[in-house]
Amino acid sequence: MKTFTCNELIQALSGEAAAEGEILLPDYCPTVMKVVGVTATPFLRSQTVRGDRLYADGNVEFRIVYISDAAEGLQTVSHRLPFSYSAQVGASEENVFATVSASVEYRSARALSPQKLYAKAAVVISASVYAPVATELPDDETKSRAELLKTSVDVTDVVASSTRTLRLTEDIDAGDAKVDKMLRFDVEFFETEQKPVNKKLIVKADMRLCLTYADESGKVGTFETKIPVSQLLDLPGFDENSECLTRFDLSDITVSTRRTEKENVLSLDAEVNITAECFKNEKIELVRDAFSLTENAECVTKPVNLQSVHKVNDTVEFKNDVELSDFAELVDAAVRPSVMSVSYDAERGGAASEGVFGCDIIYKNTDGEICSVEKAVPFSIFTPLETAPTSMKSNCRLVITSITKTPTATGIELRISALHVGSVITVSTQTAVTDITFTPCEKKKRGELVSYMAEEGDSLWEIAKKFRVPPKKLAELNGIDGDAVEQRRMIFIAP
């Protein structure tokens, strides 16, 4: 018996961690009269597998927008609160590794007093745990003693994973953007190049920073810029036959302003975790059945899980109308996508991903009052697959490339262009022969040509096995191409 070993997804973990606590306003912040909006951005600081447990921790940055009775216009305050997560993994081998992502499913903030706030976020942790999995196969000596019904299948080996942290410090010319208060900022990464060099990978991307701010008059504006990033990652096992999936995650970011008569600058200080997963598609030969011409052959069969990684990089478009009560004027709308679930759609033949756009909207009503509302706008995405899997997991995410927010009579119309990127991991289960045991049998010699009338369900292989003749020889004698045999066809078996 021999084994074929590759790194497979052995466990998909999902759980929640809480980030919550009190926030005391700094002395320079006006007192709170009413909270009108809150954004919560998770930053993973570390992730590791120790023994049979996965550990991840980080912090959530809350940016709270509020109205004060001591100052005009919108006010903001930001604060970070920690979270941590651990879970048992299904293996404790030294070669186990995991990839982890974090997203915020729920967040809230309320005033406890004019100088104190309470903020809370539910952080969803998703992890893919990989480990070496050995598949038993008959050895070459065993296979040489039997006629074999073979099939060639594709499997994917996750050969390497590497993460490095990149520190960015940039001074950015803000142009005409007169930033008085930062309401929020959004960061997305768009990969521009992958270049392999001696089992290493050079990854390049554009980091897009979009800042929403209020000027001294209280008018809300936006400023957008792109910053190039690059990193060299070690990937043992990576070669020209491999493919790589990359991911860029902020682990920390600070944006501040510096304005004088001569300059208008945004100072950026950020840490980016850049992860690459390297995988290789291979073909292996499975034995589905076997028999011997001269011996009794008993086959040991087991279910074999075959993993495939499907790289996804699709452009998708969405159009949605969001109704707002007593709407008059849009102040700001933060839109963040979240893929909630994935399932196999048998009718269409592919992966159906379901999710929501979380919309935090601040607007003025017909009385001129500032209002805020949270809306969940559903979306669905379809990814074709060649075969139906036994199980599947999506590591895909939506990256918004452009968004327009057009006021309507009843609210706003959202038009969103996005990239659906990542991977879909599918597992199909097949029954395969893992070993063959041979015992002596009484030899029966046919002295003449035998004829056989094919019955319903018969195949070339089943007839050859029944009469202990080589399938190739039987096919040549009867002019049969393939394994299918017509019902009631006369089949001749040579002596």
ChimeraX attribute file (.defattr): number of C-alpha atoms within 10 A of each C-alpha:
attribute: neighborCount
match mode: 1-to-1
recipient: residues
	/A:1	13
	/A:2	13
	/A:3	13
	/A:4	11
	/A:5	13
	/A:6	19
	/A:7	21
	/A:8	26
	/A:9	23
	/A:10	16
	/A:11	16
	/A:12	16
	/A:13	16
	/A:14	14
	/A:15	14
	/A:16	19
	/A:17	19
	/A:18	20
	/A:19	24
	/A:20	20
	/A:21	16
	/A:22	16
	/A:23	20
	/A:24	16
	/A:25	17
	/A:26	11
	/A:27	8
	/A:28	6
	/A:29	15
	/A:30	20
	/A:31	21
	/A:32	24
	/A:33	15
	/A:34	15
	/A:35	21
	/A:36	21
	/A:37	25
	/A:38	24
	/A:39	23
	/A:40	27
	/A:41	20
	/A:42	27
	/A:43	25
	/A:44	24
	/A:45	19
	/A:46	13
	/A:47	20
	/A:48	16
	/A:49	21
	/A:50	15
	/A:51	13
	/A:52	14
	/A:53	14
	/A:54	20
	/A:55	15
	/A:56	21
	/A:57	18
	/A:58	20
	/A:59	22
	/A:60	27
	/A:61	19
	/A:62	26
	/A:63	22
	/A:64	23
	/A:65	23
	/A:66	23
	/A:67	20
	/A:68	18
	/A:69	12
	/A:70	10
	/A:71	12
	/A:72	12
	/A:73	16
	/A:74	20
	/A:75	23
	/A:76	22
	/A:77	20
	/A:78	17
	/A:79	17
	/A:80	20
	/A:81	19
	/A:82	18
	/A:83	22
	/A:84	19
	/A:85	17
	/A:86	17
	/A:87	15
	/A:88	14
	/A:89	20
	/A:90	15
	/A:91	17
	/A:92	15
	/A:93	13
	/A:94	12
	/A:95	11
	/A:96	21
	/A:97	22
	/A:98	19
	/A:99	18
	/A:100	18
	/A:101	18
	/A:102	22
	/A:103	20
	/A:104	21
	/A:105	14
	/A:106	14
	/A:107	18
	/A:108	17
	/A:109	23
	/A:110	19
	/A:111	18
	/A:112	13
	/A:113	12
	/A:114	15
	/A:115	16
	/A:116	15
	/A:117	19
	/A:118	15
	/A:119	22
	/A:120	19
	/A:121	27
	/A:122	21
	/A:123	25
	/A:124	18
	/A:125	21
	/A:126	16
	/A:127	20
	/A:128	19
	/A:129	21
	/A:130	23
	/A:131	22
	/A:132	21
	/A:133	16
	/A:134	14
	/A:135	16
	/A:136	18
	/A:137	20
	/A:138	20
	/A:139	14
	/A:140	10
	/A:141	9
	/A:142	13
	/A:143	18
	/A:144	11
	/A:145	17
	/A:146	20
	/A:147	21
	/A:148	19
	/A:149	14
	/A:150	14
	/A:151	11
	/A:152	10
	/A:153	12
	/A:154	12
	/A:155	20
	/A:156	20
	/A:157	21
	/A:158	25
	/A:159	19
	/A:160	18
	/A:161	23
	/A:162	18
	/A:163	20
	/A:164	14
	/A:165	16
	/A:166	16
	/A:167	14
	/A:168	13
	/A:169	12
	/A:170	13
	/A:171	15
	/A:172	15
	/A:173	14
	/A:174	19
	/A:175	11
	/A:176	8
	/A:177	18
	/A:178	18
	/A:179	25
	/A:180	17
	/A:181	19
	/A:182	24
	/A:183	26
	/A:184	22
	/A:185	18
	/A:186	14
	/A:187	15
	/A:188	16
	/A:189	22
	/A:190	18
	/A:191	16
	/A:192	12
	/A:193	11
	/A:194	16
	/A:195	10
	/A:196	17
	/A:197	15
	/A:198	10
	/A:199	13
	/A:200	17
	/A:201	21
	/A:202	14
	/A:203	20
	/A:204	19
	/A:205	18
	/A:206	17
	/A:207	18
	/A:208	17
	/A:209	18
	/A:210	16
	/A:211	20
	/A:212	20
	/A:213	24
	/A:214	21
	/A:215	15
	/A:216	13
	/A:217	9
	/A:218	14
	/A:219	12
	/A:220	20
	/A:221	17
	/A:222	17
	/A:223	16
	/A:224	14
	/A:225	13
	/A:226	16
	/A:227	13
	/A:228	13
	/A:229	19
	/A:230	16
	/A:231	16
	/A:232	17
	/A:233	20
	/A:234	18
	/A:235	22
	/A:236	14
	/A:237	15
	/A:238	23
	/A:239	17
	/A:240	9
	/A:241	9
	/A:242	16
	/A:243	17
	/A:244	19
	/A:245	16
	/A:246	18
	/A:247	17
	/A:248	18
	/A:249	19
	/A:250	20
	/A:251	20
	/A:252	20
	/A:253	16
	/A:254	10
	/A:255	16
	/A:256	13
	/A:257	17
	/A:258	13
	/A:259	13
	/A:260	7
	/A:261	5
	/A:262	6
	/A:263	11
	/A:264	19
	/A:265	20
	/A:266	20
	/A:267	17
	/A:268	16
	/A:269	15
	/A:270	16
	/A:271	18
	/A:272	23
	/A:273	20
	/A:274	21
	/A:275	21
	/A:276	22
	/A:277	18
	/A:278	22
	/A:279	23
	/A:280	21
	/A:281	15
	/A:282	13
	/A:283	10
	/A:284	10
	/A:285	12
	/A:286	21
	/A:287	20
	/A:288	16
	/A:289	22
	/A:290	20
	/A:291	25
	/A:292	20
	/A:293	16
	/A:294	17
	/A:295	17
	/A:296	16
	/A:297	19
	/A:298	16
	/A:299	19
	/A:300	13
	/A:301	17
	/A:302	15
	/A:303	13
	/A:304	18
	/A:305	19
	/A:306	18
	/A:307	24
	/A:308	25
	/A:309	23
	/A:310	16
	/A:311	16
	/A:312	18
	/A:313	15
	/A:314	13
	/A:315	14
	/A:316	16
	/A:317	13
	/A:318	12
	/A:319	12
	/A:320	14
	/A:321	16
	/A:322	17
	/A:323	14
	/A:324	19
	/A:325	12
	/A:326	15
	/A:327	20
	/A:328	19
	/A:329	17
	/A:330	20
	/A:331	15
	/A:332	21
	/A:333	20
	/A:334	18
	/A:335	20
	/A:336	17
	/A:337	20
	/A:338	20
	/A:339	20
	/A:340	15
	/A:341	12
	/A:342	20
	/A:343	15
	/A:344	22
	/A:345	16
	/A:346	12
	/A:347	6
	/A:348	12
	/A:349	16
	/A:350	18
	/A:351	23
	/A:352	18
	/A:353	20
	/A:354	16
	/A:355	19
	/A:356	17
	/A:357	17
	/A:358	19
	/A:359	17
	/A:360	19
	/A:361	21
	/A:362	20
	/A:363	23
	/A:364	17
	/A:365	17
	/A:366	12
	/A:367	9
	/A:368	11
	/A:369	9
	/A:370	19
	/A:371	19
	/A:372	19
	/A:373	14
	/A:374	14
	/A:375	15
	/A:376	15
	/A:377	16
	/A:378	15
	/A:379	17
	/A:380	14
	/A:381	15
	/A:382	17
	/A:383	18
	/A:384	13
	/A:385	16
	/A:386	7
	/A:387	11
	/A:388	16
	/A:389	20
	/A:390	13
	/A:391	14
	/A:392	19
	/A:393	20
	/A:394	23
	/A:395	18
	/A:396	19
	/A:397	20
	/A:398	21
	/A:399	20
	/A:400	19
	/A:401	15
	/A:402	11
	/A:403	15
	/A:404	12
	/A:405	17
	/A:406	12
	/A:407	16
	/A:408	16
	/A:409	11
	/A:410	14
	/A:411	20
	/A:412	21
	/A:413	17
	/A:414	19
	/A:415	15
	/A:416	17
	/A:417	18
	/A:418	18
	/A:419	19
	/A:420	19
	/A:421	19
	/A:422	20
	/A:423	18
	/A:424	19
	/A:425	19
	/A:426	24
	/A:427	20
	/A:428	17
	/A:429	14
	/A:430	16
	/A:431	14
	/A:432	23
	/A:433	24
	/A:434	23
	/A:435	20
	/A:436	22
	/A:437	11
	/A:438	16
	/A:439	10
	/A:440	9
	/A:441	10
	/A:442	8
	/A:443	9
	/A:444	8
	/A:445	7
	/A:446	11
	/A:447	8
	/A:448	9
	/A:449	9
	/A:450	12
	/A:451	11
	/A:452	13
	/A:453	13
	/A:454	17
	/A:455	14
	/A:456	10
	/A:457	10
	/A:458	16
	/A:459	17
	/A:460	21
	/A:461	24
	/A:462	14
	/A:463	20
	/A:464	20
	/A:465	18
	/A:466	10
	/A:467	14
	/A:468	17
	/A:469	20
	/A:470	18
	/A:471	19
	/A:472	15
	/A:473	13
	/A:474	19
	/A:475	19
	/A:476	10
	/A:477	13
	/A:478	12
	/A:479	10
	/A:480	15
	/A:481	11
	/A:482	11
	/A:483	12
	/A:484	12
	/A:485	20
	/A:486	16
	/A:487	13
	/A:488	12
	/A:489	11
	/A:490	14
	/A:491	21
	/A:492	15
	/A:493	21
	/A:494	15
	/A:495	10
